[in-house]
């Protein structure tokens, strides 16, 4: 806490010293340019106020994520006026014989400062965007999601025919003229589980293994799926 106060105090002392010196240089230059009396003291106030107002508007625009071209322009103008007065009073300019262009610049400064201050004061109000808290690294990492299961529409169990209570007669041998059965088609996992459940139910009820044709008929599958059903019995 004490270290923080020490840093703040040092900044305030530096700001006071810099402001006093700049204020004095602006006063001396205005007085040398023919602005005597209270007018010489008004020039430093005008320059410093325009500098602070432009800086404040520029910071507000930057925090809101908007363009700050206008405030930055007036900040640079006020900074050039302050810095120019500091350099002019460093012995590079004869204050007893100020050139005419400098007298015109000093005399025209109030109009420039009034115009810039009016534009800054009547600029649209800028609302600062609230800062969102920084998300932790664990929150930004995408969580692995399991693959969604394949939806298989199986027929309702209530609509299936009742299981047979008597064993069915053995199938007759297929004649030689019968065409070759269609190749087995892979069944979804959910349908495979349904086939095996019906086969176990038929075996527990009748005591005989389930026939693929019977299981296929109970599932409501087309005849071409008989080989696929038989592959999982």
Phi and psi in degrees as a GROMACS rama.xvg file:
@    title "Ramachandran Plot"
@    xaxis  label "Phi"
@    yaxis  label "Psi"
@TYPE xy
-66.2902  -38.3351  UNK-2
-63.0281  -38.6936  UNK-3
-64.7324  -43.3287  UNK-4
-64.1779  -36.3787  UNK-5
-64.7319  -39.7275  UNK-6
-67.093  -41.1861  UNK-7
-64.32  -42.4172  UNK-8
-62.8571  -39.8626  UNK-9
-64.2261  -39.6413  UNK-10
-66.0826  -41.2151  UNK-11
-64.5426  -42.9865  UNK-12
-61.7393  -44.0834  UNK-13
-63.6495  -39.2482  UNK-14
-66.0989  -39.7166  UNK-15
-65.4926  -43.5237  UNK-16
-64.0376  -47.8273  UNK-17
-63.4269  -40.9809  UNK-18
-65.5276  -39.1628  UNK-19
-66.2462  -42.3728  UNK-20
-67.2576  -44.5669  UNK-21
-63.2512  -39.8125  UNK-22
-60.5548  -44.3444  UNK-23
-66.3739  -40.0059  UNK-24
-65.7092  -41.2484  UNK-25
-64.507  -38.5063  UNK-26
-64.075  -44.5509  UNK-27
-64.6777  -40.3945  UNK-28
-67.5576  -42.3086  UNK-29
-64.0884  -39.0393  UNK-30
-66.5391  -39.3017  UNK-31
-68.4248  -26.5141  UNK-32
-85.5853  8.91608  UNK-33
99.0824  3.52389  UNK-34
-95.9563  85.8611  UNK-35
-93.2622  171.85  UNK-36
70.3706  -142.397  UNK-37
-67.3139  -23.2449  UNK-38
-65.0917  -34.8229  UNK-39
-65.5795  -32.3003  UNK-40
-79.6568  -21.6037  UNK-41
-76.1974  -27.3721  UNK-42
-62.5101  -48.3525  UNK-43
-59.0936  -38.5666  UNK-44
-63.8668  -41.9514  UNK-45
-63.7313  -45.2707  UNK-46
-65.7953  -46.0531  UNK-47
-67.7401  -38.187  UNK-48
-65.3349  -41.2745  UNK-49
-64.8673  -36.5979  UNK-50
-64.7201  -44.6819  UNK-51
-69.3113  -41.6758  UNK-52
-64.1736  -42.1404  UNK-53
-66.5024  -38.5962  UNK-54
-63.8326  -41.9085  UNK-55
-65.3286  -43.2632  UNK-56
-65.2748  -37.4947  UNK-57
-66.1932  -41.1983  UNK-58
-66.3239  -39.5416  UNK-59
-63.1882  -41.9159  UNK-60
-66.3633  -38.9649  UNK-61
-67.3975  -39.3335  UNK-62
-67.4198  -31.162  UNK-63
-84.6565  -0.409062  UNK-64
73.0367  26.7429  UNK-65
-111.995  166.936  UNK-66
-70.1119  139.141  UNK-67
-120.899  38.3069  UNK-68
-65.9994  -44.8381  UNK-69
-63.4446  -55.1629  UNK-70
-58.8861  -36.0462  UNK-71
-66.2598  -36.7062  UNK-72
-63.1872  -46.0707  UNK-73
-71.1018  -29.7158  UNK-74
-65.0083  -42.6958  UNK-75
-67.1327  -36.0301  UNK-76
-64.6071  -47.1077  UNK-77
-65.9028  -38.1577  UNK-78
-65.3189  -38.7486  UNK-79
-65.7257  -37.4711  UNK-80
-65.9699  -43.5074  UNK-81
-67.8997  -45.8348  UNK-82
-66.8504  -36.3022  UNK-83
-64.6701  -38.4497  UNK-84
-66.9236  -38.2329  UNK-85
-64.4502  -40.7726  UNK-86
-72.7088  -38.5599  UNK-87
-64.128  -32.1058  UNK-88
-89.8287  10.1071  UNK-89
-90.7334  12.2411  UNK-90
100.496  -2.97342  UNK-91
-81.527  -12.7036  UNK-92
-129.722  134.234  UNK-93
-78.5253  106.882  UNK-94
-69.9282  -15.2966  UNK-95
-84.1726  -13.2823  UNK-96
-139.513  74.5454  UNK-97
-76.4318  133.541  UNK-98
-65.2445  159.959  UNK-99
-65.5663  -37.4275  UNK-100
-64.2812  -32.515  UNK-101
-72.383  -36.5586  UNK-102
-62.477  -40.2949  UNK-103
-66.9719  -39.5999  UNK-104
-64.0711  -44.7285  UNK-105
-65.3735  -40.3561  UNK-106
-68.1146  -31.6043  UNK-107
-88.6421  -4.5614  UNK-108
-61.2768  -41.3212  UNK-109
-56.2482  -39.8563  UNK-110
-66.6728  -40.5553  UNK-111
-64.6658  -44.6118  UNK-112
-65.1384  -38.3466  UNK-113
-66.2286  -41.2669  UNK-114
-64.2558  -45.9682  UNK-115
-65.9957  -41.33  UNK-116
-64.3354  -36.0999  UNK-117
-66.0686  -42.5923  UNK-118
-64.4969  -39.4148  UNK-119
-70.1487  -37.6857  UNK-120
-72.2152  -32.6293  UNK-121
-101.842  14.0354  UNK-122
-68.6583  151.086  UNK-123
-56.7658  141.966  UNK-124
-67.7265  131.217  UNK-125
-103.524  121.506  UNK-126
-93.1929  124.142  UNK-127
-72.3661  136.576  UNK-128
-75.5475  133.771  UNK-129
-65.5205  138.382  UNK-130
-80.8412  127.957  UNK-131
-80.6431  140.188  UNK-132
-63.2661  140.751  UNK-133
-66.7314  127.179  UNK-134
-76.3129  143.17  UNK-135
-71.7204  164  UNK-136
-65.6204  -29.8748  UNK-137
-70.5992  -28.3235  UNK-138
-77.0817  -29.7376  UNK-139
-78.76  -21.626  UNK-140
-73.7223  128.828  UNK-141
-68.2469  135.009  UNK-142
-80.9809  137.5  UNK-143
-67.5362  134.968  UNK-144
-114.501  133.325  UNK-145
-67.5942  151  UNK-146
-65.2317  135.964  UNK-147
-64.6385  139.83  UNK-148
-67.6283  150.783  UNK-149
-76.5493  122.944  UNK-150
-79.7371  121.005  UNK-151
-119.719  120.67  UNK-152
-83.2423  102.703  UNK-153
-94.9489  147.871  UNK-154
-64.4659  147.813  UNK-155
-62.2546  138.105  UNK-156
-65.0809  -28.7522  UNK-157
-69.2338  -26.5015  UNK-158
-85.4596  -9.32396  UNK-159
-74.393  149.979  UNK-160
-67.2746  152.391  UNK-161
-64.7997  146.563  UNK-162
-63.8404  147.038  UNK-163
-74.2875  138.351  UNK-164
-94.127  -14.4605  UNK-165
-116.898  144.288  UNK-166
-65.1126  141.469  UNK-167
-81.1301  150.803  UNK-168
-65.6351  151.741  UNK-169
-63.9498  144.348  UNK-170
-68.9734  140.321  UNK-171
-71.1659  150.954  UNK-172
-63.1073  141.414  UNK-173
-74.5538  134.236  UNK-174
-67.3702  158.465  UNK-175
-67.2892  -24.673  UNK-176
-80.6107  -8.25959  UNK-177
-68.1233  133.09  UNK-178
-66.2043  156.784  UNK-179
-65.1301  139.698  UNK-180
-64.1179  155.463  UNK-181
-68.7203  147.313  UNK-182
-60.3098  150.889  UNK-183
-65.6537  138.95  UNK-184
-104.979  134.694  UNK-185
-63.7358  131.927  UNK-186
-97.9422  149.123  UNK-187
-63.0361  154.056  UNK-188
-57.2838  -38.8695  UNK-189
-65.154  -37.5979  UNK-190
-72.1708  -32.6665  UNK-191
-63.3247  -43.0028  UNK-192
-62.9439  -36.0534  UNK-193
-67.5122  -39.622  UNK-194
-61.747  -46.2743  UNK-195
-67.7712  -34.3721  UNK-196
-65.562  -42.0195  UNK-197
-67.0999  -35.8836  UNK-198
-66.0062  -41.54  UNK-199
-65.8779  -37.7137  UNK-200
-64.9792  -41.0818  UNK-201
-66.4878  -38.7487  UNK-202
-67.8372  -40.0507  UNK-203
-71.0007  -25.4626  UNK-204
-85.3216  -44.8169  UNK-205
-101.308  -19.3156  UNK-206
80.066  6.73188  UNK-207
-124.182  151.601  UNK-208
-63.8504  149.075  UNK-209
-75.0778  145.051  UNK-210
-84.9756  136.554  UNK-211
-58.1363  -35.621  UNK-212
-66.6078  -37.9315  UNK-213
-66.8296  -44.2749  UNK-214
-62.9131  -40.1359  UNK-215
-63.5541  -40.2526  UNK-216
-66.1339  -38.0902  UNK-217
-68.4367  -29.0518  UNK-218
-82.9272  -11.3552  UNK-219
75.8132  27.9413  UNK-220
-91.3085  156.982  UNK-221
-70.0299  160.142  UNK-222
-59.4814  -25.4565  UNK-223
-67.5065  -14.5909  UNK-224
-92.1311  5.44807  UNK-225
-62.528  -41.211  UNK-226
-64.9467  -36.6434  UNK-227
-67.5732  -38.6413  UNK-228
-67.1205  -40.666  UNK-229
-65.8168  -27.7906  UNK-230
-69.0486  -18.188  UNK-231
-110.245  8.96882  UNK-232
